[in-house]
Amino acid sequence: MRISHGLTSLASPHAVTIGNFDGLHRGHQAMLDKLRQEARTRGLPSCVLTFEPHPREFFAPEQAPTRLTSLGEKAALIAAAGIDRLHVLRFDDRLAALSAEEFVAGVLARTLDARYVLVGDDFRFGRGRGGDFSLLQALGPRLEFTAEALATVSVADRRASSTAVREALAAGNLEHAGSLLGRPYGITGRVIHGDNLGRQIGFPTANIQLRHNRPPLMGIFAVEVWGMGDRAHPGAASLGVRPTVHEGGRATLEVFIFDFQGDLYGRKLRVDFLKKIRDEEKFPDLPSLVAQIARDVDHAKHYFATR
């Protein structure tokens, strides 16, 4: 998959879909399946247009939703879906100021040379969210593209959406989050150096770099870790601010991988969250924390033994 940026013309026509695609849930997957089919039928390369940062992060960063996927994770998922191109536009004052008509003419027509445009049935765009599917339909004949809207995808009578995934993760309902995503929720990052506390207390952990300081879930989990050979390795993970050892610390993802010894520094791993064991809590002293970690590890091992 090719990745491109900016407003310079790509000089070739595309079949395009537009959105933030955070998490790439089953609704997004249906969009990409439809786009790929239409692109093949029309003899066009498929293109996903997305934005960085998320528009809500640009307008109100303190109120923006937590990220489900970093840009790199999103790109990997889109590539795995068989899409030919990911085009990333920086969401800034210039882009936010474009009217809906200017966005269609300048971005869809001139930059991407869109001949087919697929959007969700509730898609809005342009300054003040002034554009919708009916505007795309109206402008399409003059700008030589066909517009189509895809109906909402539901899972267990609930609309598949990034918001629904965030709510399920925040509630610790990993099974429902997985059904909305069509896969376990995972975080990918490189192993970085930590404070080596885990090694000192008998539970050496891989410290996974987080791209954002507000993960969509917190607590202690049974996990599977990918990136160490051709199979998943079971483990127990802590995702949180570690209140027993740090006051006001940043969110940290630490994974104790069962029956593993070796150097993982610098390696990119994906951690899939399968079951929530408990919420993060502050213990009165380090021995109490160590005792609880041992119980958490036993809990996770029992989960895998009876899975």
FENJO-V303117 format. One record per residue. N is the residue number from 1. RES is the residue in one letter. OMEGA is omega in degrees with one decimal (NA if undefined). D_LAST is the distance of its C-alpha to the last C-alpha in Angstrom with 1 decimal. Layout:
N;RES;OMEGA;D_LAST + N;RES;OMEGA;D_LAST
This chain:
1;M;176.6;36.0 + 2;R;176.7;39.1 + 3;I;-179.3;39.1 + 4;S;-174.3;42.4 + 5;H;166.8;43.9 + 6;G;-174.0;46.9 + 7;L;175.8;49.5 + 8;T;-177.5;51.3 + 9;S;177.2;51.5 + 10;L;173.4;49.1 + 11;A;173.9;51.9 + 12;S;-177.5;49.9 + 13;P;-178.5;48.5 + 14;H;163.4;44.9 + 15;A;-165.5;42.6 + 16;V;163.0;41.2 + 17;T;-170.6;38.6 + 18;I;174.1;38.7 + 19;G;176.8;36.3 + 20;N;174.9;34.4 + 21;F;179.6;31.1 + 22;D;-179.1;29.2 + 23;G;-177.4;25.4 + 24;L;179.8;26.2 + 25;H;-172.6;24.3 + 26;R;172.5;24.4 + 27;G;175.3;28.0 + 28;H;-179.3;29.1 + 29;Q;176.5;27.4 + 30;A;176.9;29.5 + 31;M;-177.5;32.5 + 32;L;175.9;32.0 + 33;D;179.1;31.5 + 34;K;179.1;34.7 + 35;L;-179.1;36.5 + 36;R;179.3;35.7 + 37;Q;-179.4;36.9 + 38;E;179.0;40.1 + 39;A;179.7;40.8 + 40;R;-179.5;40.7 + 41;T;-175.9;42.9 + 42;R;-179.4;45.4 + 43;G;-177.4;45.4 + 44;L;169.1;44.4 + 45;P;178.8;42.0 + 46;S;-176.6;39.2 + 47;C;171.4;39.3 + 48;V;175.3;37.1 + 49;L;178.5;39.3 + 50;T;-171.2;37.6 + 51;F;177.4;39.0 + 52;E;0.2;38.6 + 53;P;171.9;38.5 + 54;H;-179.4;37.1 + 55;P;179.9;40.2 + 56;R;173.8;39.1 + 57;E;179.6;38.7 + 58;F;-174.8;42.3 + 59;F;-175.7;43.8 + 60;A;-173.2;42.0 + 61;P;-178.8;39.8 + 62;E;-179.1;39.2 + 63;Q;-177.1;38.0 + 64;A;178.3;36.1 + 65;P;175.2;32.4 + 66;T;177.1;29.8 + 67;R;170.2;29.0 + 68;L;-178.5;25.7 + 69;T;169.8;26.8 + 70;S;177.7;29.6 + 71;L;179.2;32.2 + 72;G;177.7;30.9 + 73;E;178.7;27.3 + 74;K;179.2;28.9 + 75;A;-179.8;31.1 + 76;A;179.2;28.3 + 77;L;179.0;26.5 + 78;I;176.9;29.8 + 79;A;179.8;30.7 + 80;A;178.4;27.5 + 81;A;175.2;28.5 + 82;G;179.2;31.7 + 83;I;-174.5;34.2 + 84;D;-174.9;37.5 + 85;R;168.8;38.5 + 86;L;178.1;37.3 + 87;H;-174.0;40.4 + 88;V;175.0;40.1 + 89;L;174.9;42.8 + 90;R;178.7;43.4 + 91;F;-177.4;43.6 + 92;D;-177.8;46.8 + 93;D;-177.6;50.0 + 94;R;-178.7;51.4 + 95;L;-179.1;48.5 + 96;A;-177.1;48.2 + 97;A;-177.9;51.9 + 98;L;171.6;51.8 + 99;S;178.8;52.6 + 100;A;-179.9;50.4 + 101;E;178.4;53.2 + 102;E;177.3;53.5 + 103;F;-178.8;49.8 + 104;V;-176.9;50.0 + 105;A;-173.7;53.1 + 106;G;-175.8;52.4 + 107;V;-176.2;48.7 + 108;L;-175.4;47.8 + 109;A;-172.5;51.1 + 110;R;-176.6;52.7 + 111;T;-173.1;49.8 + 112;L;-176.1;47.2 + 113;D;-176.1;49.7 + 114;A;173.9;47.3 + 115;R;176.4;48.1 + 116;Y;-178.2;45.1 + 117;V;-180.0;43.3 + 118;L;178.7;40.1 + 119;V;172.0;39.0 + 120;G;-175.2;36.9 + 121;D;178.2;38.8 + 122;D;-174.2;39.0 + 123;F;174.9;40.0 + 124;R;-175.6;42.8 + 125;F;177.9;44.6 + 126;G;-177.8;47.8 + 127;R;-178.7;49.7 + 128;G;-178.5;48.9 + 129;R;-173.6;46.3 + 130;G;-177.9;49.3 + 131;G;177.2;48.1 + 132;D;-176.7;45.9 + 133;F;-179.2;45.3 + 134;S;176.8;48.7 + 135;L;176.3;50.3 + 136;L;178.6;48.5 + 137;Q;-178.0;49.7 + 138;A;-177.3;53.3 + 139;L;-174.4;53.4 + 140;G;-177.2;51.8 + 141;P;-179.5;54.9 + 142;R;-177.1;57.1 + 143;L;170.6;54.6 + 144;E;170.7;53.6 + 145;F;175.3;49.9 + 146;T;179.6;48.0 + 147;A;177.7;45.7 + 148;E;177.6;42.7 + 149;A;179.3;40.3 + 150;L;-178.5;36.7 + 151;A;179.6;35.5 + 152;T;173.7;32.7 + 153;V;-179.6;29.1 + 154;S;175.7;27.1 + 155;V;-178.0;23.4 + 156;A;177.5;22.7 + 157;D;177.4;26.5 + 158;R;179.1;26.4 + 159;R;176.1;28.4 + 160;A;-178.2;26.3 + 161;S;176.5;27.9 + 162;S;178.1;27.4 + 163;T;179.7;28.3 + 164;A;177.3;25.6 + 165;V;179.3;23.0 + 166;R;-179.3;24.6 + 167;E;179.6;24.6 + 168;A;179.3;20.9 + 169;L;-179.3;20.2 + 170;A;179.4;22.8 + 171;A;-178.5;21.3 + 172;G;-179.7;17.8 + 173;N;-175.1;16.5 + 174;L;178.9;14.5 + 175;E;179.0;13.1 + 176;H;176.7;16.8 + 177;A;179.0;17.9 + 178;G;178.7;15.7 + 179;S;176.7;17.1 + 180;L;-178.2;20.6 + 181;L;-172.7;20.2 + 182;G;-179.4;18.5 + 183;R;174.5;16.3 + 184;P;174.0;14.5 + 185;Y;-178.8;17.4 + 186;G;174.2;18.6 + 187;I;179.2;21.6 + 188;T;177.4;23.6 + 189;G;178.6;26.2 + 190;R;177.1;28.0 + 191;V;-178.4;27.4 + 192;I;179.6;30.5 + 193;H;175.2;32.0 + 194;G;-178.8;31.3 + 195;D;176.8;32.9 + 196;N;178.7;31.0 + 197;L;-179.6;30.1 + 198;G;179.2;26.6 + 199;R;-178.9;28.1 + 200;Q;-176.7;30.6 + 201;I;174.2;28.2 + 202;G;178.6;25.9 + 203;F;-178.3;23.1 + 204;P;-175.4;24.5 + 205;T;168.6;23.2 + 206;A;-179.4;23.8 + 207;N;-174.5;25.9 + 208;I;179.8;25.3 + 209;Q;176.2;28.4 + 210;L;179.8;28.2 + 211;R;-180.0;30.6 + 212;H;-174.5;31.1 + 213;N;179.5;31.3 + 214;R;178.5;29.7 + 215;P;-175.7;26.1 + 216;P;177.1;24.6 + 217;L;-179.2;22.0 + 218;M;176.2;22.3 + 219;G;-179.8;20.4 + 220;I;-168.9;17.7 + 221;F;161.5;14.3 + 222;A;-172.6;11.2 + 223;V;166.2;12.2 + 224;E;-176.2;12.5 + 225;V;178.8;16.1 + 226;W;177.8;18.2 + 227;G;179.2;21.7 + 228;M;-175.9;21.7 + 229;G;-172.3;22.0 + 230;D;179.3;20.4 + 231;R;177.4;16.7 + 232;A;177.0;14.4 + 233;H;179.8;14.2 + 234;P;178.8;11.6 + 235;G;174.3;13.6 + 236;A;-175.0;14.7 + 237;A;170.9;17.4 + 238;S;176.4;20.3 + 239;L;-177.5;22.1 + 240;G;-173.5;25.3 + 241;V;176.7;28.9 + 242;R;-173.6;28.2 + 243;P;179.7;30.7 + 244;T;-175.0;30.9 + 245;V;-179.8;32.4 + 246;H;172.1;34.0 + 247;E;177.6;36.1 + 248;G;-178.4;35.8 + 249;G;175.0;33.8 + 250;R;176.4;32.4 + 251;A;-176.5;28.8 + 252;T;174.2;26.9 + 253;L;179.4;23.5 + 254;E;-175.6;22.6 + 255;V;171.9;19.6 + 256;F;-176.0;18.9 + 257;I;-174.7;17.3 + 258;F;172.1;15.9 + 259;D;178.6;18.1 + 260;F;172.4;20.4 + 261;Q;-179.8;24.2 + 262;G;-178.0;26.6 + 263;D;-179.0;28.6 + 264;L;-175.0;27.0 + 265;Y;179.6;29.9 + 266;G;-178.4;31.0 + 267;R;177.2;28.0 + 268;K;-179.2;26.4 + 269;L;170.7;22.6 + 270;R;-179.8;20.3 + 271;V;176.9;17.7 + 272;D;-176.9;15.0 + 273;F;-172.9;13.9 + 274;L;-178.5;10.4 + 275;K;174.8;10.6 + 276;K;-179.6;13.8 + 277;I;-179.9;14.2 + 278;R;172.4;18.0 + 279;D;173.1;21.3 + 280;E;177.8;23.5 + 281;E;179.0;26.3 + 282;K;-179.7;29.4 + 283;F;-175.4;29.7 + 284;P;-179.1;33.2 + 285;D;-176.6;33.0 + 286;L;177.8;31.2 + 287;P;177.9;30.2 + 288;S;177.2;28.5 + 289;L;-179.1;26.5 + 290;V;178.6;25.6 + 291;A;179.4;24.4 + 292;Q;177.0;22.2 + 293;I;178.4;20.7 + 294;A;177.9;19.8 + 295;R;178.0;18.0 + 296;D;179.4;16.2 + 297;V;177.3;15.1 + 298;D;179.3;14.0 + 299;H;-179.3;12.0 + 300;A;179.6;10.3 + 301;K;176.8;9.8 + 302;H;177.8;8.3 + 303;Y;-178.5;5.7 + 304;F;179.8;5.0 + 305;A;-176.0;5.8 + 306;T;-176.1;3.8 + 307;R;NA;0.0
